[in-house]
Amino acid sequence: MRMRWTVGMGVVLIAVAAACSTGTGREDTPVSTDSTAGRPTTTLVVSAPPPDDTTSTRPIDPEPQFVTFADGAFFGRVVRVDFDPKWAIFPADVAVTPGAVSETTVGPAMLHFEDGRELGVPAGTLGGNACVELLRREDWEAITGLESPTLEQVRMYGAPYDCFLYGALRSDGTVAWFDVAEYLAGEPTATLLRRPVGVASGLVLVEGGLGLSVSGDVEVLCSPVDTIEEWVAEVEEVATRTIVEIDVASGQISTLSCYFEF
C-alpha cells in the first residue's frame, strides 16, 4: 500500500510575477492548457474575487509571486548523490525528512539527475533526505536502529520511495530549496507534498509560490466535482484537501484528488 504524506505542489517553472485578474463582480478568464496530439484540450477557467471584497476567504494572493518549472525551478528523478564530507541535516536529531516543507535543512551535496543534469545543494539548503539516494550508507543504522540493516529494511524505516525531487533554484543555478515527492520508479506520476492555494493567470498555485500548468487530459477525483472547471469553481472549498500529482515527464498536473474531511 502506498503511503501519502499529509502535506501537499506542481511542474513547469518560469520565473513569473503575476497579479490575479480583477474586476467588478466575478471575472472569468478562459485559458486553454497545453495539449499534445491525441489528447483533448481542457479549458481552465480562472475566477478572481472583486478588488473591494474584503470578506472573501478565497485563497489567492492579490499579487502572487510564483515560478513554474520552465524557469527558476526544477523537477526530476535523482539517480546519484555525491555527498560533501560536511553534509549535515538540521536539526541534527532528525533522521529522515521529506524536505523544505518540514523546514529542515541539508547539504552540501551534488545531485545527479536521470536526464544528466547536475545541481549543487549548498550547506544549509531547505531540503530533505526521504529517499534512498539521499541517505548515506553510514546513516542506515541510525535511521533503523538495526545493526547492518539491508536496503529493504531502510525503506521500511522512512525512505520507501525512489528519489523524485522538485524545488526552486538560486540565481547562480544552485538549489534554493526542494522536497522529496512520493514516487515509485516506473510510474508515470509523482505526488507532491504541497497543496493548492488557489488559481491565477491560468495556473494552479500551490504552497511555496509555485504555479503549475494543467495537462489536457487531467483527471479530477474530488467528489462532488469531476472536471477541472468544476474544481476551479470550488477551489475555495477543495484546495486544502487536494493532493496534486504531476506527470514525471512534463511536470504538468495530471491528477487532482481529494481526501475526505470528517
ZIURJO-V600701 format. One line per field, one symbol per residue. ss: DSSP state (2 for helix, 1 for strand, 0 for the rest). phi: phi as a letter, one per 30 degrees, with the letter a starting at -180 (. if undefined). psi: psi as a letter, one per 40 degrees, with the letter a starting at -180 (. if undefined). Layout:
ss->???
phi->???
psi->???
This chain:
ss->0000000000000001100000000011111100000000001111110000000000000000111100101111111111100000010000000012220011001111100001111000110000022200222222220000002222220000000111111000001111111100000011100001111100111100011101111111110010022222202222222111111000001111110000
phi->.dccdcbc.bbkccdbbbcddbldiccccdbdddbceicdcccccccbdddcddcdcedbddbdcbbbddajaaaldccabcddeceacbdddddbbdkeecicbbkdaccccedjdbbdcdeiddabbdaedccdedcedddcicdhddddddddcjbdcddccblbcdddidddaabcddacejddbbcdcccdblbahibdcbejicccdcddceccbbeccbbddddddceddcedccccccddcciddcbbbbcccc
psi->hiihiei.aahhhhhhhiiihiihahhhhhhhiiiiheiihhhhhhhiiidegeeiehghhdghhiiiedheiiiihheihhhidehihhidehdhieaddefiiiiiihhhideeihhihiifhhaaffiddehideedddddeihfiidddddefegeiighiiaiiideeihdiiihihhhheieiihieiiieaiifeihhiiefhhhihidfihhggheieiddddddedddedeehhhhiheddeihdhhiiiih.
